[in-house]
């Protein structure tokens, strides 16, 4: 049965649950394991409360919830033109190199995994969509997606070694406002990070496993970096990475 053709609720398992967990990754968030438990129920209730303005959310993703999700996705689009690698040599999402290869002398963990993933992870794109919603509701200016995929060719052009942007991360920023300086920009980003921790279930830094992460202000003072590098390999398989708008639907 296709996604959207039946209610999804606690106790359900399967591909439709996984898809829902991903689509709601910016509403508290949980692992996308296909098992609808208490965490998934909290995701649904957050969506019903905040997007649908339901005073007594049921935690059951029903026909009205599917309709609201479809409208939400239309209102908060994700444009892949802003996500593709700017190197001018790859197809926009690397060349699939260096799977299971790690930086020399570093632990074999995702932070040092040199792989060029085949797209950008769905969870971080859905979380970005939700972030736009949360920020708008709290009177922030509309954020701009400033950096998406960066392959090894681009890294070498810029003298970088980080692999987060090889499918696991995006950066966003806010347009400069009249008479503002870097301090104002930094303060706005600090407030935005706090909001996303509260509303979208991000952590600051990478101390917790299987949680979406924001870079701390000490690394990203005047922009917001979000990634999924703290997730276990089973949550980073190829099926979770997309390279165009159609795959994100």
C-alpha positions in Angstrom: 0.0 0.0 0.0 1.4 3.4 -1.0 2.3 6.1 1.4 -0.8 8.1 2.3 -3.3 5.4 1.7 -3.8 4.3 5.3 -3.5 5.8 8.8 -0.1 5.4 10.5 -0.1 5.0 14.2 1.7 3.4 17.2 2.5 -0.3 16.7 2.7 0.0 12.9 5.9 -1.1 11.1 7.1 -0.9 7.6 8.3 1.4 4.8 5.5 3.9 5.2 6.5 4.4 8.8 10.2 5.0 7.8 9.0 7.5 5.2 6.9 9.3 7.8 9.8 9.3 10.3 12.0 11.0 7.7 9.4 13.5 6.6 8.9 14.6 10.2 12.6 14.7 11.1 12.3 18.4 11.8 9.6 17.9 14.3 11.4 16.6 17.4 12.9 13.8 15.3 13.7 10.1 15.9 15.5 7.3 14.1 14.0 6.2 10.8 13.8 2.5 11.7 10.3 1.8 10.4 8.9 1.0 13.9 6.2 3.5 15.1 6.9 3.8 18.8 6.7 6.6 21.4 9.2 8.8 19.5 7.3 8.6 16.3 4.1 9.4 18.1 5.7 12.5 19.6 6.8 13.6 16.1 3.2 13.3 14.8 1.8 15.1 17.8 4.3 18.0 17.3 3.3 18.2 13.6 -0.4 18.2 14.4 0.0 20.8 17.1 2.3 23.2 15.3 1.4 22.8 11.6 -2.2 21.8 11.8 -2.9 23.9 15.0 -4.7 20.9 16.6 -5.3 21.6 20.3 -5.6 17.9 21.2 -3.2 16.0 18.8 -4.1 12.3 18.4 -0.7 11.0 17.5 -2.3 9.1 14.7 -1.3 10.2 11.2 -4.6 10.2 9.4 -6.1 11.6 6.1 -6.2 15.2 7.4 -2.6 14.8 8.5 -1.5 13.6 5.1 -3.3 16.5 3.5 -1.6 18.9 5.8 1.8 17.3 5.1 1.3 17.7 1.3 0.4 21.4 1.8 3.4 21.9 4.1 5.8 20.4 1.5 4.4 22.8 -1.2 4.7 25.8 1.1 8.3 25.0 2.1 10.1 23.7 -1.1 13.7 22.5 -1.3 15.5 23.6 -4.4 18.3 21.3 -5.5 19.9 24.0 -7.6 21.2 25.3 -4.3 22.4 21.9 -3.1 24.4 20.6 -6.0 28.2 20.7 -5.8 29.7 23.8 -7.4 32.9 22.2 -8.6 31.8 22.1 -12.2 33.3 18.6 -12.8 31.1 16.1 -11.0 27.4 15.6 -11.7 26.5 17.6 -8.6 26.8 14.8 -6.1 30.3 13.5 -6.3 31.5 10.3 -8.1 30.8 7.7 -5.5 34.4 7.5 -4.4 36.0 6.3 -1.1 33.3 4.1 0.4 34.6 2.6 3.6 37.8 4.6 3.3 38.8 6.9 6.3 41.2 9.7 6.8 44.7 8.3 7.6 45.4 8.1 11.3 41.8 8.9 12.3 39.2 6.6 13.9 37.0 4.7 11.5 33.9 6.7 12.3 31.6 8.7 10.1 33.2 12.0 10.9 36.3 10.8 9.0 34.5 8.6 6.4 35.8 9.9 3.0 32.9 8.6 1.0 31.1 10.7 -1.6 27.4 9.7 -0.9 25.0 9.5 -3.9 23.0 12.6 -3.0 22.0 14.4 0.2 20.4 12.6 3.1 16.6 13.0 3.2 16.5 13.6 6.9 18.6 16.7 6.7 16.6 18.1 3.8 13.3 17.4 5.6 14.8 19.0 8.7 15.8 22.1 6.7 12.2 22.3 5.4 10.9 22.2 9.0 13.5 24.6 10.2 12.2 27.2 7.7 8.7 26.7 9.2 9.9 27.0 12.8 12.0 30.1 12.1 9.2 31.8 10.2 6.9 31.2 13.2 9.3 32.9 15.5 9.8 36.0 13.3 13.2 35.1 11.8 13.9 36.3 8.2 13.6 33.4 5.6 16.9 31.4 5.7 18.9 30.8 2.6 20.5 27.5 1.8 24.1 28.5 1.2 26.0 25.2 0.9 25.0 21.7 0.1 27.1 19.0 -1.6 30.9 19.5 -1.8 32.8 16.6 -3.5 36.5 15.8 -3.2 37.3 17.8 -6.3 35.8 20.9 -4.7 37.5 20.1 -1.4 40.8 20.0 -3.1 40.1 23.3 -4.9 39.4 24.9 -1.5 42.0 23.1 0.6 39.3 21.4 2.7 39.3 17.9 4.3 35.9 17.7 6.0 33.5 15.1 4.6 30.3 16.3 6.2 29.2 18.0 3.0 29.5 14.8 0.9 25.8 14.1 1.4 25.4 14.5 5.2 25.1 18.2 5.7 23.9 21.6 4.5 24.5 25.1 5.6 22.0 28.0 5.8 22.2 31.6 6.7 20.0 34.7 6.9 20.1 37.6 4.5 21.8 40.6 6.0 19.4 43.2 7.4 19.9 47.0 7.1 22.4 48.5 9.5 23.4 45.1 11.0 26.9 43.8 11.5 28.6 40.4 12.2 27.6 40.6 15.9 23.9 40.9 15.0 24.3 38.0 12.6 26.0 35.9 15.2 23.3 36.6 17.8 20.6 35.7 15.4 22.3 32.4 14.5 22.6 31.6 18.2 18.9 32.2 18.8 18.1 30.1 15.7 20.2 27.2 17.0 18.4 27.3 20.3 15.1 27.2 18.6 16.0 24.3 16.4 17.2 22.3 19.5 13.9 22.9 21.1 11.6 22.4 18.1 13.4 20.1 15.8 15.4 17.9 18.2 18.9 18.9 17.1 21.9 18.6 19.4 24.7 21.2 19.5 27.8 19.2 18.5 28.1 15.5 18.0 28.2 14.0 21.5 25.0 11.9 21.1 24.6 9.0 18.7 21.7 8.9 16.2 20.8 12.6 16.6 20.8 15.4 14.1 23.6 17.9 14.9 24.3 21.6 14.6 27.8 23.0 14.6 28.4 25.1 17.7 28.9 28.8 17.4 32.7 28.4 17.9 32.8 26.7 14.5 29.9 28.3 12.7 29.5 31.8 14.3 27.5 33.5 11.5 25.8 30.6 9.8 24.0 27.4 10.7 25.4 24.0 9.8 23.2 20.9 10.2 24.2 17.3 9.6 23.5 13.6 10.2 27.0 12.4 10.7 26.3 11.0 14.2 24.0 8.3 12.9 24.8 4.6 12.7 25.7 3.2 9.2 22.3 1.5 8.9 20.7 5.0 8.9 23.1 6.2 6.2 22.5 3.6 3.5 22.1 4.7 -0.1 18.3 4.5 -0.1 18.2 7.6 2.2 20.1 9.9 -0.2 18.5 11.9 -2.9 19.7 14.0 -5.8 16.6 15.7 -7.1 13.2 17.0 -6.1 11.3 14.0 -7.4 13.2 11.6 -5.1 12.4 13.8 -2.1 8.7 13.5 -2.6 
